[in-house]
Amino acid sequence: MTIESIPAGEPLRIGPYRLLGVLESGPGFRCVLGVGPDGGVHVVRQAGGPQLNEPGFRLRWRRDALAAMRVAGAGNTAVVDVDADDEYPWRSTLFVASARLDGVLDRHRSLPEPAVLALATGLAAALRDVHAAGLVHGRVRPDTVALTRQGVRLAEAVPATGGAVESVCPAPELNGGADHTVASDVFALGAVLAAAASGRDPFARTPARGVRPDLRDVPEPLRTVIAACLREDPAGRPTPEQILDYLGPATTAAAWPVSVLNAIDAQEREAAELAGTQATTATSGEPRAWRSALAAAAGATTEFGERSVRAIRARTTDTTGQIQAVVGLTLVVVTIVTLVLAVRDGGDSTDPAPEPVAVSGLSLDESRRIDACRWLGDALGGSVPVAPTPQPAAAWKTAVTAGWGCRAAAAGYELELQLGTQLAGFTPEETVLDGIRLRHGAGERCARAIAAPAPEDAAGVTVELRLPTGVKDCRGLEYVAANLVRTFATAPGANRPDTALAVLAPCDLLTREVVTKAIGPTPAQPSVADAHSCVWDGGLELTVRASQSGRYTGGPDTAVVEGVRMFLDTPAAADTCTREYLVPNSGTDTVAVTVRWTEGTRESNCPIAEAMLRTVVARLPGR
């Protein structure tokens, strides 16, 4: 979502909103970014054109906005205010920095499997909440899906004009004139997921609709779910609840490509600068600036909510019980949200309670020099209080992970400590223990994270407890996390030489000049996804990753390229090529180069990956 300047001569306000810039708009609609009386940043969508003269348009505009206010859930875009009687009717929603899925697919063609899984669970959860409100979404497609740092955000739940269903790949029954239903929403969900997983319409290779979709490039378990969503018989399609039961709970993990995350962060910073608010975080979590601003203006927000409801009531000619109930619910929701935000951010903004001085997290360089298994072993203490039976420290068997973290297992429990890893799957919620900020895992995930200092705070230290089936008790995690915090300043160092692959910064293994020559113009600096990977995005995406064990180094497929023995990937993806190098005399330490572009480019990507890996190997210490 690009933010453009407001053209000269155009109004600088819409209703109560002071405008900041113009967003990407569609036919008949104008989208702008504005600041409300509460100081919060909103997206205001304004109607225009010949549709304003259509009979009943303004009534539908008001009705649809009020209906959208009934939808709950973090994955949906909730309408907070509407004016259907303005010269150009408008409605507003809270702004969340994001990247629209259609633009992401235009650039990347398809998404990696973890990202498609996050997309599937996020959209299924959003549709579950839409249907629970008694609504049908009607326009689930890539341009109505936004990717955020928290996961997925679906556009408003009701078609803007109450007109025909808008779908890139409509369900078969709609072609026959049937009404749109929740089952049709599920079909549209399947089409979006198929496009994200394979980079194309699942029916593009077939002569007509009504035949089996082409899902040959979609991996399991996604293929089974998508095939079920795309069944011709609406009664045979799963519900969103059944999809979540099959795939697991909805995740807020931002498992998107690094370039997408960077675009989201850049948009957040740009909006913050336009609003005159300094973003408190550029790389993780929902913008705290907006949350803090809302909490600081609790009274103003409540007053604004009351004014909005009074205005809606005054502008609404239909005073049936249903409309009055929706208006009342809107006031309750606005008030509750304000109070929750105020309590979370410290209560009365005019007399804020002093916060503990936060201790800085580990930098990525420091993370590379910690012995994760020694640190985790110390944090186990004498016994870990997991339910129903505590497990003594001696029962936990540890092993080094691919990223030089540590995994410990005992009696069906698994603890994993990762250092300098990307912080995906964590909420903005934090607790402070001994001056260290701990972020909480999303949903029922038993996990805590400590972000690295800015500007590396997209990564950090994470600890997670995976539970046996049927157990839902995170006390063991709280115990281990507290022990890690208490020994944070004295975490044991690893006995590694400065030439070891584990301590090298992967972005130092290639220069921008070399990368630009290979893949085209690139940003001034690469993206640092975590302590052991580096991403250059020049249209083609080039990733350098160091690991304690390679994915292909145990396989038989090798080639010697200009004196460098490389392990070859399995050609499963048509857009990606990976080459790996096993560092001599290091055991299993591996450095890999992956080049990814659009579908069908694998054969041209492999020579680039080989050339870049040769350069990386030549720059390794001791070569």
N, C-alpha and C positions, 0 to 999 in steps of 0.2 A: 504494500500500500504506500504509494508515493504521496507526499504532502507538498502541494504546490502553493505558491503565493496567491492571495486573493487578488483578482484582476482589479485594476484601477477603476474607480467609479461604482463598484458593486457594494451593496450594504455590508457593514461590518458586524451586524447583529442579526440573529434570527430569534425572535421571542426573547427569552432571558439569557441567551447564549452569546458571549463575545467570541467572534470567529477568529480562528488562528490560521487556517489554511484550507485548501480545497483538496479533497480526496478523489480517487478514481470513481467516476460516476457511470451510470448506465442510461439507456434511452428513457427519457421522461423523468429522470430523477437526478438530483444533484446532492452529493455527499460532502459535508464540510466537517472540520474539526473545530470544536468550540469549548469554552470554559463556562460552566454554569455558575449560578450565584453561590454555590457551596464550595467553589474552587476546584471541583472535579472536572476532568476532561471528558468530553462526550463526543460521539459521532451523531451529527444531525442529518437526517435524510429528508430532503425537500422535494415535493412533487411539482411537476410543471407540464407544459405542453397541452395538446388537445384533450388529454384525458380529464383535465379539470372541468370540461364542459359535459362530460358523460353523466347521464342521470344516475344518481346514487353513488357517485365516486366518493364524495366526502363522507357519506355515511359509512361506506365500506372501509375507508381509510381509518376512521375512528374505531369502528367495530374490530377491525383486524389488530389495531394497536392495543386495544383493551384486552383482546383475547391473548395476545402475545405476553401481556403482563402476568398472565396466570402461569406461565411456564417457569418451573424452577430448574436448578441444576447448573453447575459451573460450565457445562459444555454448551449452553444455549445463550443467545444474545437477547437479553431482557430489555424490553422497552420501558423507559422510566418516565417519559412525558410525551404528550401529543397535542397538537392543535390542528383540527381539521377545518376550522373556520378562517384561518389565516388566508391571505390572498394566494399564497403558495403553501399548501398544507405541509406540515413537517411532523416528524417524531424523532425522539432522541434515545440513544443507548449509551452505556458507559464504554469508554475507549479502552481497548486492550491491544497492546502492540502485537502484531501478527504478520504472517505471510500467507497470502491467499493460495490455496492448493493448486488452482489452475496455473498460476504463474510459476509455482515451484515445479510442476510437471512439465511446463514448457521448457524450463531450463534444465531439469535433471532427467526428464523423460519418465522415470519411475523412481520409487523409493526403496531403500533397503528393507529387508524383511522385518527387523525390529520396529522400524518406523510405520510400516503398514499395519503391524499388529497393534501399535499404539493408536493409529488412526481408526482401526476397526473397533476397538473397545471404547474409544472416546466417542465415536459417532453413535454406536449402539446405546451407550449410556444417555447421550443427548436425545435420541429418538425415544428411548424409554420414558424420559421425563416429558417430552412433547405429548406422547400418547397418553400418559397418566393424567395430563391436564384436559383430556378429551378432545385433543386437536390432531389434525393431520398436517404434516409439514408441507408437502406438496412440491418442494423444489430442492431436494437433496442432489447436489451436483458439485463439481470441483470449484466453481466460482462462488459458491455459498458456504464453503468450508474454509476456515482459517486455522493455521497452525500457530500456536502460541508457545511461550516458555512453559506453560502449565499443561499443554496437551492440545485439545481440539476445541474449536468454538464454531458452532453452527449458526447461520444467519437466522433472523426472526422466523418464528414457526408458522406464520400464516402468509400466503401469497399477498403481495402488497396491494393488489387491486381486486382480489377476490375472483380473478379471471381464470383462464385455463391453466392446467398444470404445466409447469415448465420443467422439462427433464431432457437431458442429453440422450438418455437411453430409457424411454418410457416403458413401463411394464406392458406386457402384451394385452391385458384386459383394457388398458386405457386407449389403445388403438381402435378398439371396438366401441368406444363411447362410454365405458363404465365410469362410475364415480371413482375419484381417488380415495384410497383407503390406507390404513396402516400397513397392509401387505404391500401396497404399491411403494410406500416409503422404504420398505425393506428391500424391494427389488432395486430401487435407486441406490440404496446403500451398497448393495452387491456390485452394481456397475461402477460406482466410485472406487471401491476397493480393488476391483479388477484392473481399472485404469492405473491406479497408483502402484499396483504390484507388477504389472506387465508393460505399462506405458502405452496401452491402446484400449480402444473399445472392445469388450469381449465378443462382440458380434461383428467386428469389422471384416473378418475373413470369411464370413458366411454370406450366402446370397440373399437371405431374408431373415426377418425376425421370426420368433417362434421355433427356433432350432437350438440345439445344445450350444452353449457359449464355449468359446475357445479359451481354456484356462491352462494350457500346457506349460506356460512359464510361471505359473503361480505356485509357490511352495506350500506344503502342508504346515500347520493345520488350516491355513487360510484358504486353500483350494476347496476343502470340504465345506467350509462356512459360506464362501462366495457362491459355490455351485448351488447350495441350498437356497440362498437369497434369490438366485436367478431362476428358480423353478417357474415353469409356465403357469402352473396351477397356484393361484394365490393362497389357497388353503394349505399347500404343502410347504410354504415358506416359514422359516422360524420367526419367532418374536424377538425383539431386542433383548429381552430377558434371557431367552434361550441362547442367544449368541454370546452373551456375557457369561452364562453358565459354562459354555463350551470353551471359550477362550480364557476365562478367568476374569477377575474384576477389572473394571475400567481403570486405566492408569493415566496419571497426569504427567508421565515421563515425557520430556521433550526429546524424543529419540530421533530428531530430524538431522539431516546433513548439517555439517558445521557452517556452511555458507548460508543456510536458511536461518540458523540461530543468530549468525552475525547480522543478517538483514533485520531480524526482529529487534535485536539490541540497538541497531542504528536508528530504527524507527522510534523506539522508546526515547532515545536520547534527543532526537529531533523534536518530538512532541514536547518533551520536558523543556527544551530550550525555548520553543515557541510560547509555551505557557508561562515562561519565566520561573520555572521550578526546576531546581537541580535534581536530576535523577539520582536516587540514593543507591541504585544498583544498575549496572550496565549489562550484566551477563547472567543473572540468575534470579528466578522468582518473579512474581508479579510486581510491577513497579511500586516500591514502597512509598514513593513520593505521593502517588494518588491516594493510597490508603491512609497515610499520615495526614494529608490535607483534609480528607473527609472526616477523619476522627477529630482533628483539631477544630473542625467547624460543625460539631455534632448538633448544636442548637440551630445553626443556620440551615443545616441539611434538613432537619425535622420541619423547620418553618417552610423551607422550599418545597418539601414533600406535601405539606398541608396546602400551600398555595397551588401546587400543581393539581392536587386532587380537587380543590375548590374550583379551579379553572376548568378542569375536565368536566366536573359536574355541571358547571354553568354553561359549557359549550355543548353538552349532551342533551339533545331533545328527547331521546328515548330514556325515560326514567323508570324502566322496569326494575324489578327486584334483582335480576341478574346483573345489570349494569351497576346498580348501587352496591351490590356485593363485591364486584370486581374493584370498584373505586375504593371501598373500605379496605379490601385486602391489600391494595396498592399502598395505602397509608401505613398499614401495619407493617408491611414488608420494608418500606423505606425507613420507618422508625426503628425496627428491630435491627436492620443492617447497620444503621448509624450507631446504635448503642453497642452492638458487637464490636464494630471497628474501634469505637472510642475506648471500650474496656481493653481490647487487645493492645491498643497503642498507648495505654497508660492513663486513661481516664480524662479528667478535666484538662483541656488544652491550655487554659489560662494559668494553670498551676501544675505543670507536669511533674510527676514523681521522678526523682533522679534515677537514671539507669546505671547498672554496674558498668564499669569501664571494661570494654571488650578486649580480650587478648587476641592478637593477630594469629591467624592460622598459619600452617606451614606453606611456604612457597613451593613451587614445583621443583626447584632445585633441591630444597631441603627434603622434600618427599622422596626424591630419588636416592637419598643417602641413609634412609631409615631401614632397619631390619624389621620387616613387618611381622614375621613369625615370632621373633623374640618379644616384640612389643605386645602382640596379641597373647602370647603365652603368659607374660607378666600380668595382663589384664584379667586372665581367668581366675586369678587369686587361688584360694584353696578349693572352692567349689562354686559352680555357676548355678544360681537358683532358678533353673528352668522347671516348669510344671509338667507332670505332677511330681517328678522325682529329680532333685538337684543332681548335677553331674560333677564329680570331682575333677580337678584339673588333669589328673593322670589319665582320665578316660578320653580326653580330647586328642585326636590324632591330627597333626597339622601337616600342610603341604603348601609349597609356594605356588601362587597362581601365575598365569601367563604374564600379567603386568607387574610382577614382583610384589604382589600383595600376599595375603595368607588366608588359607581356608582351614578351619578346624571342625571336625565332625565327632559326634558322640550320640549314641542311642537315637538316631534319626534326626537329631538337631544338627544344624550347620551354621557356623559363624564365619563371616568373611570380612576381612579388613582390607580395604584398598587405599592406596596412597596416590594422591595426585590424579584421581580419576574424575571423569566428567560427572557433574552433579545432575543426574536425570532421575526423575521419580521422587522428588522432594517438594514439599509445600513451602510457601513463604513463612509458615509458622516456625517460631524459634523459642527455645528456652535458653537461659544463661546459667551455666554451672561453672563455678570458680572463675568467672570472667570470660568464659569461652562460649560463644554462640553455637548452639546445636540446632540444626534444621531437622524437621521431622519427616519421616517417610510418608508418602501419599497413601490414602486409604488405610487398609489394614496392614500395610507393610511395616514390619518391625525393623526400622532402620533409622540411623542418625548420621548427619553429615556436618563437617566443619569446613567451611569454605576457605580457600587460599586467599591471601591478601589481594586486593585489586592491583593491577588489572587482570589477574589470573583467577578471579573468583568464580569462573564458570566451572572450575575443578576444585578438588579438595580431598579431605580424608573422609571415607565412609565406612561404617560398620553396620552389618546387617545380620539378623538372626532369622534363619529359615526354619519353620516349625514342622513337626510331623503332622500328618493328616488328623484333623479333629482337635488340634491344640490351638488355642487363641489367647496366648498369654505372653506378653513381651517383657516380663520382669527380668528375664535373663539378659536381654539386650540392655535394659537400663543399668544393670549391675556392671556389665562389661564396658559400656560407654562411659560410666562414671569413673571407672578405673583408668581408662584411656585418658580422660580429661585430667585426672590427678597426676598422671605421669607425662603429660603433654610436653612439658619443657625439658624432660630428661629422656625422651624416647630413644631407645638404643640405636646407635649407628651401625650400619652394615660394614663389614670388613671387605670393602671393595676398592680396588685401585681406581684412580681417576680415569683410567683408560677403559674401564669396564663399560659394556653397552648399557647397563642399567642406569648409570649416572650421566650418560650423554644426553644433551638436549637435541632431539631429533631435528629441530628446525635449523641447527647449525650444520647439518650434514649436506645441505644443498644451498646454493646461493640463488637469489632472485633472478640474477642474469641468466643462469643456466636454465632455471625453470621456465622463464619467459621465452627463451629461445625454443624450448621444447613444446610448450602448450599455448603460447600466446600471452598477451598482456595479463598481468596478475596484480593484485593489490600490493601496496608498498610493503606490507607485512603479511606473513602467512597466518592462518588461524591455528591456535594452539588448543586442540581438543582436550588433551590431558598431558600428563607428565611424559608420556612415551609416544606421542603421535603428533604429527604436524601436517596441516592441510593447505595446499596451494590451489586456488580456484581461479582458473583462467578460461572459463567455459568448460574445458575439461577439468576434472577434479583429480589432483594428484596428492596421494597420501603417503607419507613416510612413517612407518611404525616399527618400534623396537619392542621385542617381547622375550620372555624367558623361554618360550617354546613356540615354534612356528606351526602354522596350520598345515603346511604341505611338506615340511622338511622330513617327515617320516615316509613320504611317498616315493614311488619309483621314478616319477617323471622329472628328469633333470636335463639341463643343457649347459654347455660351456660356451659362454659368450665373451669373446676377447679375453680369455684367461680367467674369467670369473664363473665358478660353478653355481648355477641357479636352480632352485626348485620351482617347478611350474605348477600353476593352479589347475584345478579341474574346470574345463570350459563350460560351466553351468549357466553363466549369465552372458547374454549377448552384448552387454554394454561395459563389461569390466574385465580387466586383466591384472593379475598379481604375480609378482616374481619375488622369491625369498632367497636370502643368503644366510647360511649357517656360519656363524663366526667361529673360526678355528680355535681350538684349545679352550673353548668356553662351555663345553657341555652342549646345551641346547639353545643358547642365546641366538636369536634370529632377528634380522632386519629385513623388512618387506617394503616394497613399493607397489602401490595400487593406482591404476589409472582408470577413471570412469568417465564415460561420456554418454551419448545417446545409444539407443538400441541398434545393434548391427555394426558397432564400431570396434568390437573386441579385437579383430585382427589388426587394425591400425593402432590400437592402444598398446598392444604387447611390445612392439619395438620401442615405444616411448618408455614403458616400464623398465625394459632391459637397459636402455641407455641411462636412465636416471639411477637404477640400482648400481650400475658400474661406477657412476660418479660418487654415489654414497659410499660404496666399498672403498674407493680410493681415498676418501676423506676419513675413514675410521682410524683411530690412533693405532700406531704400530704397523700400518700397512706400508 
